[in-house]
Amino acid sequence: MKKHGLFKLLTSMRLATILIAIIVVACVLGSVIPQNLTYNAYREMFGSFSADVISAFAIDHVFTSAWFFAVLSIFFINLACCTASRFLWAAHSAKNNKKNIVFWGSPVFHVGLCIVYIGVLLSAISGKKSYYEISVGDEISISEFNTSMSMRIDGFDMEYYDDSSTPKQYISHISLSGDDGSIKNLTTSVNSPARYKGVSFLQQSYGWEVSVSLFTNMAQREYKIREEQWIPLSDDDEGGIALGVAFYPDYKQNENGEIISSSGKDSNPRILWVLQANNEPAAMGTLSKGESNLIMEQLGIRFDDYRNYTGIQVKYDRGIGVIFIGFLVSCIGLLLRYLPINAKDKKK
Amino acid sequence: MLLGNFYYFVLTFLVLASVSTIVQLWFKAKWLKIITFIASTVSSVLMLVSIVLRAIQTGRLPYNSVYEFTLVFSFMLVAVSLVLMARFKLFGPVAFILPISTILFAATFGMSTEITNLMPALQSKWRGVHITTAIVAYSCFAVSFGTGIYFLITSRKKSTKKTDDNQEMRLDSLIQNFVIVGFIFLTLLLVTGAIWAEEAWGSWWTWDPKETWALITWLIYAVYLHLHKRQFWKGTRGCYLVVIGFLCVIFTLFGVTFLMGGLHSYK
């Protein structure tokens, strides 16, 4: 079997080795040099010249750069051509020795890798992924996933280990409502994503949302705060007055007098409020649910309520199945390639 | 520290085994081989006892931290060394495998031995398979590395004797076989990791430093397996690739964990 010109180049091991070397260098650069920073950050870290080089060769985002994608694509073409060549060789070899399946191992392994690459392309073209942080009881539309459905968080549970306050599992109870009135109830937890009509729902995060009210004799305004937040009370950003609120589900003061949360459980829920003036704490206090404080003249704060919010990743990706099929085919190829040889060697 | 009662005892035997097998490279005395074998056997039994006790205490496979992983990795290398000595009568390569095991074991002294509950992301059916494949793959690469170093050293004082050529071919074949098994398990490591990551993080590949360095390692050994078919790359040149590959393994395991962090940072 004679090979000529371009096909010879594309099936050459030399080209594959060069491409692999480039991929390895890219991987080393992409892992050693911090990614996705600003030009100024690179200049501070490595100096102006290095920052220019990093910027010019897109080393600040190696794995999403055009040149890296181009190298991977040429490698895929090289892989596909090698695979075709190996299939021809395997068919030729199998004619002489029909019982030996070892010839098929390498082509099958390379086919698997090609399938993985096709899956990656499919993912890049058709895959969709969004992350939502939704409070318990709230509902959002997820129509961008072609489902014409809305997602409601019915509940959020945290499981704990028996002997400690360490979280064991985070569980979100979801209901999907369709336009036609249909309702589908799902449960998702870490490592056990829920799936419905090709859409995956992954448990990613969680937190607390606190409702507080600021009130005067004349008016009242509600705030919903996640984690820690500063509420400006004056128009002056520089050195003005601001109110900071933080939530402690299991409030405790340690031996140093510092406020901590003993666990993630809401055993003793309190908020800490801090009034800041000219960037210095002016007053502070803690509130249990339903309690209120006067934080400054004619302005009070009330801790109304709290609830969990959950971070759900919603994903629709047809490429994933193709990628996993590619993995399976590659593994079968590896076993075909090497296990028969070992068996044969053993017999010898 | 659970291993505390055994630590210095095991370390003493490992050092004894390493020293005797290294000395044996110059003085081909039978009693040195016997010391190496006995010391390796005692240390491996004690390490196995420690690993089993740790597993009983934690109620799961002892793979939860860098300490546990390193302990099992170290044990695997002693176990494979015993097989090489007992089954294949190969003592030379062991002189470069046992010291790796000793260094790994000694390094566990500075690691946290605290038994912690598994965080939700680590509670997966894929965890056991994923880490087992890592231990098998890395152990195979460590053995191929040790054998490769031995090959490189002995081939420098190469004579024209036919017996030396046969020995070199035997070693080269041994290195290749360990790389093959390691490569199969490294592939399974990447595949199981990808499936698990898809379930836990919603992304089968994130270019996390650990993933990236595992890929680099995989590519280097893939190149070795391809090039090794050619006569030019058999022997010395192939051994250099195997050495580079194992340096990547060590960096993936410790360098990435302690220097780079990322999603796989379970110290």
Interface residues (C-beta under 8 A of the other chain):
Chain A: M13 A16 T17 I20 I23 V24 C27 V28 G30 S31 F63 K129 Y161 S164 T166 P167 K168 Q169 Y170 S189 V190 N191 S192 P193 S200 L202 Q204 Q313 K315 I320 I323 F324 F327 S330 C331 L334 L335 Y338 N342
Chain B: T116 N117 M119 P120 A121 Q123 S124 N177 I180 F183 I184 T187 L188 V191 A194 I195 W196 E198 E199 A200 W201 G202 W204 W207 P209 T212 W213 L215 I216 L219 I220 A222 V223 H226 L227 V256 M260
